[in-house]
């Protein structure tokens, strides 16, 4: 694979929208993880960037991308509707995946999804639609229950990470875990809340995600 800049801005067409993202690929990378976030987050989220840095240090490529345009983000901040439009988010994540599979710089890389909040549901739906392209999924504090109809179709190894103090989301993840097919694991980080802001919590998420992707995204 040809060398690419360590970190560059990309614009990805998705239907009538153009999505902005930060693509980071080391020359030796053999896999790439796409971050799908929701609930008002963005590619500039310090939590997502922290995990992305950890994955990069493990030799994985990363793509932090906004699944909503800037105009849509403004609308969503007012009514919080678009972040729960899972089909819209999943469709755009699918378009991003197709773009990665076609672009010469990334076409040879195995693809994984890291989904947070409602982005986790979008990741699961997009993965169900692209079983040959997407090879592993990690959800951080996600809402996989919002993708319940497709969970029995998920064949990719899926890791669900939930904070131990996030009671409602724990229950929803347990329901989703039971419905998932294929290799799966549910990890509850003791004492962590929904955003994993407690000392050491996000480090645990990053380590778990890195181990999962390194295991299942190997060519």
C-alpha positions as CSV (number, residue, x, y, z in Angstrom):
1,X,0.0,0.0,0.0
2,X,1.3,3.4,-0.9
3,X,2.3,5.7,2.0
4,X,-0.4,8.2,2.9
5,X,-0.3,11.3,5.2
6,X,-0.5,10.4,8.9
7,X,-3.7,12.3,9.4
8,X,-5.7,14.0,6.6
9,X,-9.1,15.4,6.1
10,X,-11.3,13.5,3.7
11,X,-14.7,14.2,2.2
12,X,-16.9,11.2,1.5
13,X,-20.0,11.4,-0.7
14,X,-23.1,9.7,0.8
15,X,-26.2,10.2,-1.3
16,X,-26.8,14.0,-1.6
17,X,-24.6,14.7,1.5
18,X,-20.8,15.1,1.7
19,X,-19.4,13.9,5.0
20,X,-16.1,15.1,6.6
21,X,-13.7,12.9,8.4
22,X,-10.2,12.5,9.6
23,X,-8.3,9.5,8.1
24,X,-5.2,8.2,9.7
25,X,-3.2,5.3,8.2
26,X,0.2,4.1,9.0
27,X,2.1,2.6,6.1
28,X,2.2,-0.8,7.8
29,X,-1.5,-0.8,8.7
30,X,-3.5,-3.9,7.6
31,X,-6.9,-2.8,9.0
32,X,-8.9,0.3,9.6
33,X,-11.6,1.1,12.2
34,X,-14.4,3.5,11.3
35,X,-15.9,5.5,14.2
36,X,-19.7,5.9,14.2
37,X,-21.0,8.2,16.9
38,X,-24.3,9.6,17.8
39,X,-26.2,11.6,20.5
40,X,-24.7,14.9,19.6
41,X,-21.1,13.7,19.4
42,X,-18.7,14.4,16.5
43,X,-15.3,13.4,15.1
44,X,-13.8,16.0,17.4
45,X,-15.0,14.2,20.5
46,X,-12.0,13.8,22.9
47,X,-13.3,10.4,23.9
48,X,-13.4,9.1,20.4
49,X,-10.0,10.7,19.6
50,X,-8.5,9.1,22.7
51,X,-9.7,5.6,21.6
52,X,-8.5,6.3,18.0
53,X,-5.1,7.3,19.2
54,X,-4.9,4.0,21.2
55,X,-5.9,2.0,18.1
56,X,-3.3,3.9,16.0
57,X,-0.6,3.0,18.5
58,X,-1.6,-0.6,18.0
59,X,-1.0,-0.3,14.2
60,X,-4.6,0.1,13.2
61,X,-5.8,2.8,10.7
62,X,-8.7,4.9,11.9
63,X,-11.4,7.0,10.3
64,X,-13.3,9.5,12.5
65,X,-16.2,10.7,10.4
66,X,-19.3,12.8,11.0
67,X,-22.4,11.0,9.7
68,X,-24.3,14.3,9.8
69,X,-23.4,17.4,7.8
70,X,-22.7,20.6,9.7
71,X,-26.2,21.9,8.8
72,X,-27.8,18.7,10.0
73,X,-25.8,18.9,13.2
74,X,-27.2,22.4,13.9
75,X,-30.8,21.1,13.4
76,X,-30.1,18.0,15.5
77,X,-28.8,20.2,18.4
78,X,-32.3,21.8,18.4
79,X,-34.5,18.7,18.2
80,X,-32.2,15.7,18.7
81,X,-34.1,13.8,16.0
82,X,-31.4,13.0,13.5
83,X,-29.2,11.2,16.0
84,X,-32.0,8.7,16.4
85,X,-32.6,8.3,12.7
86,X,-30.7,5.0,12.7
87,X,-31.5,4.1,9.1
88,X,-30.1,7.4,7.9
89,X,-26.9,7.0,10.0
90,X,-26.5,3.3,8.9
91,X,-27.0,4.2,5.2
92,X,-24.3,6.9,5.5
93,X,-21.9,4.6,7.3
94,X,-22.5,2.0,4.6
95,X,-21.6,4.6,2.0
96,X,-18.4,5.4,3.9
97,X,-17.6,1.7,4.0
98,X,-18.1,1.4,0.2
99,X,-15.8,4.4,-0.3
100,X,-13.1,2.8,1.8
101,X,-13.4,-0.4,-0.1
102,X,-13.0,1.4,-3.4
103,X,-10.3,4.0,-2.6
104,X,-6.8,2.8,-3.6
105,X,-5.3,3.9,-0.3
106,X,-7.7,1.8,1.8
107,X,-9.1,-0.9,-0.5
108,X,-6.7,-3.6,0.9
109,X,-7.5,-3.0,4.6
110,X,-9.9,-5.0,6.7
111,X,-12.7,-2.9,8.1
112,X,-14.0,-2.7,11.6
113,X,-16.6,-0.4,13.3
114,X,-16.4,1.3,16.6
115,X,-19.9,2.6,17.5
116,X,-20.9,4.8,20.4
117,X,-24.4,5.6,21.7
118,X,-26.9,5.5,18.7
119,X,-23.9,5.1,16.4
120,X,-23.6,1.6,17.6
121,X,-27.0,0.7,16.2
122,X,-26.1,2.3,12.9
123,X,-22.9,0.2,12.9
124,X,-24.7,-3.0,13.5
125,X,-27.2,-2.3,10.7
126,X,-24.5,-1.3,8.2
127,X,-22.5,-4.4,9.2
128,X,-25.5,-6.7,8.6
129,X,-25.8,-5.2,5.1
130,X,-22.1,-5.7,4.3
131,X,-21.0,-9.0,5.8
132,X,-18.1,-9.4,3.3
133,X,-16.6,-5.9,4.0
134,X,-17.0,-5.4,7.8
135,X,-15.2,-7.9,9.9
136,X,-15.5,-6.8,13.6
137,X,-17.6,-4.4,15.7
138,X,-17.1,-2.8,19.1
139,X,-19.8,-0.8,20.9
140,X,-19.0,1.7,23.7
141,X,-22.0,2.7,25.8
142,X,-24.1,1.9,22.7
143,X,-27.7,1.3,21.9
144,X,-27.6,-2.0,20.0
145,X,-31.2,-2.5,21.0
146,X,-32.2,0.0,18.4
147,X,-30.9,-2.4,15.8
148,X,-32.7,-5.4,17.3
149,X,-34.4,-6.7,14.0
150,X,-30.9,-7.2,12.4
151,X,-29.0,-8.7,15.4
152,X,-29.7,-12.3,14.5
153,X,-28.1,-11.6,11.1
154,X,-24.8,-10.3,12.6
155,X,-22.1,-12.8,11.9
156,X,-19.1,-10.4,12.7
157,X,-17.4,-10.8,16.1
158,X,-19.1,-8.1,18.3
159,X,-17.9,-6.7,21.6
160,X,-20.4,-4.7,23.7
161,X,-18.8,-2.4,26.4
162,X,-21.0,-0.8,29.0
163,X,-20.4,1.2,32.1
164,X,-21.2,-0.5,35.4
165,X,-23.2,2.5,36.6
166,X,-25.2,2.8,33.4
167,X,-28.1,0.6,34.6
168,X,-30.6,1.2,31.9
169,X,-28.1,0.8,29.1
170,X,-26.8,-2.4,30.7
171,X,-30.2,-4.0,30.5
172,X,-30.6,-2.9,26.9
173,X,-27.2,-4.3,26.0
174,X,-28.0,-7.6,27.7
175,X,-31.2,-7.9,25.6
176,X,-29.2,-7.1,22.4
177,X,-26.4,-9.5,23.4
178,X,-28.9,-12.4,23.7
179,X,-30.2,-11.6,20.2
180,X,-26.8,-11.4,18.6
181,X,-25.5,-14.3,16.5
182,X,-21.9,-15.3,16.0
183,X,-18.9,-14.5,18.3
184,X,-19.9,-12.0,20.9
185,X,-18.8,-10.7,24.3
186,X,-20.4,-8.2,26.8
187,X,-18.0,-6.4,29.1
188,X,-19.2,-4.2,32.0
189,X,-16.6,-1.7,33.2
190,X,-17.1,-1.4,37.0
191,X,-18.1,2.0,38.3
192,X,-18.2,3.7,34.9
193,X,-21.0,5.9,33.8
194,X,-22.4,6.4,30.3
195,X,-19.5,8.6,29.0
196,X,-16.7,6.6,30.8
197,X,-15.4,9.8,32.4
198,X,-14.2,8.1,35.5
199,X,-10.4,7.7,36.1
200,X,-9.1,4.8,34.0
201,X,-12.5,3.9,32.5
202,X,-11.8,5.1,29.0
203,X,-8.4,3.5,29.1
204,X,-10.1,0.2,29.7
205,X,-12.4,0.8,26.7
206,X,-9.5,1.6,24.5
207,X,-7.6,-1.5,25.6
208,X,-10.6,-3.8,25.1
209,X,-11.3,-2.3,21.7
210,X,-7.6,-2.6,20.6
211,X,-7.5,-6.3,21.6
212,X,-10.7,-7.1,19.9
213,X,-9.8,-5.4,16.6
214,X,-6.3,-6.7,16.6
215,X,-7.7,-10.2,17.1
216,X,-10.4,-10.2,14.5
217,X,-9.2,-7.7,11.8
218,X,-6.0,-9.6,11.1
219,X,-6.0,-10.6,7.4
